[in-house]
Structures are given as structure tokens and as C-alpha cells.
């Protein structure tokens, strides 16, 4: 699938990270913005729990449960009911800021 290859290529440096769900949302937004890819961010519900998602190229990038502090990003093939989800504005960070954020997590993880 081309979308899976595009996803893997864009996010290869970040796929092994475990950040908070909202930080994953900021990371995905930063990477897609840097590569001039249109996308929308949502807070929706999955299995009765609130989650963060990004709609991108008719695909969904899952960022984790809203209260998760160790989530990974993933491309999912499940249909997300965006009509019942809330579109949210996410601050756009530069990739340098994303790098600093990841370093902070790495430092916190090993303290």
C-alpha cells in the first residue's frame, strides 16, 4: 500500500517513540506540516475511551488515548466516525522543537 509506505517514510525516525498522546498529536502535526501534507486533528472516541487521531490522505493516524503518557503513533485501517468527533487545533511545532521534546522524554525516561 502506498499510504503505508508514505507513512513509514515520513515517520521512520519516530515510530519507536512512546510519548503522551497529545505530544504524538503535536509530532504528527509538525511532520505533516513540514512536508506540506494536509491533515485534520480530532479528539474522538474508540472503544468507549477518548483518543486523538489525525486524518491524512484518507487514512487515520492514531496518536493514543487522551490520557496515555506512553503511546505510539500508528496508521490504522479502522473507520473512525469523524462526524461524532471534535476537530481540534494543535500548535504547530518545528522539527527542531520536536527533537527537543523527544530529548526531554528520553531524559525523563531514564531518571
C-alpha positions, 0 to 999 in steps of 0.5 A: 500500500502506498499510504503505508509506505508514505507513512513509514517514510515520513515517520521512520525516525519516530515510530519507536517513540512512546510519548503522551498522546497529545505530544504524538498529536503535536509530532504528527502535526509538525511532520505533516506540516513540514512536508506540506501534507494536509491533515485534520486533528480530532479528539474522538472516541474508540472503544468507549475511551477518548483518543486523538487521531489525525486524518491524512490522505484518507487514512487515520493516524492514531496518536493514543488515548487522551490520557496515555503518557506512553503511546505510539503513533500508528496508521490504522485501517479502522473507520473512525466516525469523524462526524461524532468527533471534535476537530481540534487545533494543535500548535504547530511545532518545528522539527527542531522543537520536536527533537527537543521534546523527544530529548526531554522524554528520553531524559525523563525516561531514564531518571 
